[in-house]
Amino acid sequence: MAGPIWIRWLLTLAFLATAGFHIRRLATAGRHPSYPDGDRAADVAHVIMATGMAVMSSPVGGPLSPASWLTLFCLLTACAAIRGRLDLAVAGAAMAYMLAAGTHDAHHMSGPWVIHQPGLALPYIAWALAAYFLAYALWSATRPPCAPRVVMSLGMSYMLVTAV
C-alpha cells in the first residue's frame, strides 16, 4: 500500500482495534443468548478481514505470504456468498482482488511478508470497489454499531485508491 507512513500506521492501528472489537464480541457471545450464529460467522470474517487489512496497510507487512492471504480471502468470499452475506462477499473479493491484481512474480507471492507496491491490474475495478465502500461507509454510519464498519469501509476505499 502506498501513502505516508503515518497514515499507514494509523490505519494499521484502526484495523487492529476493529479486529479486537470483533474478537471481544466473539469472546462474550456465549453470555448473550440472543447472539445469532450468523453474527458469529460475520464476526470471524471481520476478524480475518481486519487482520488482513492491518497487514496490508502496515509498513512492516506480516508473516503470511500474499498467496496465503489470497487463499484465505477466496475461501472467505465463497463462504460469505453461500451464506448470503453480500457485504462480506464483496469485501473478501476486494481483498482477493488487491492481492491477485498486484505483483505477480514468484518472489512477491511466496515471500514471508506482504510487499506494498502500487499498480493494480484492471484499475477500474479498484475505482468501482472504492466507490462501493465509500457508499457503504456512509450507509453504515446510520446503523449501530457503526464505528467498526465505517473504519473498515473507509480503510478499504483508501487502500484501493492508493493501490491503483
Secondary structure as UniProt FT lines:
FT   HELIX           5..28
FT   HELIX           29..31
FT   TURN            33..34
FT   HELIX           37..57
FT   TURN            59..60
FT   HELIX           66..82
FT   TURN            83..84
FT   HELIX           86..100
FT   HELIX           106..110
FT   HELIX           123..140
FT   TURN            141..142
FT   HELIX           146..163
//
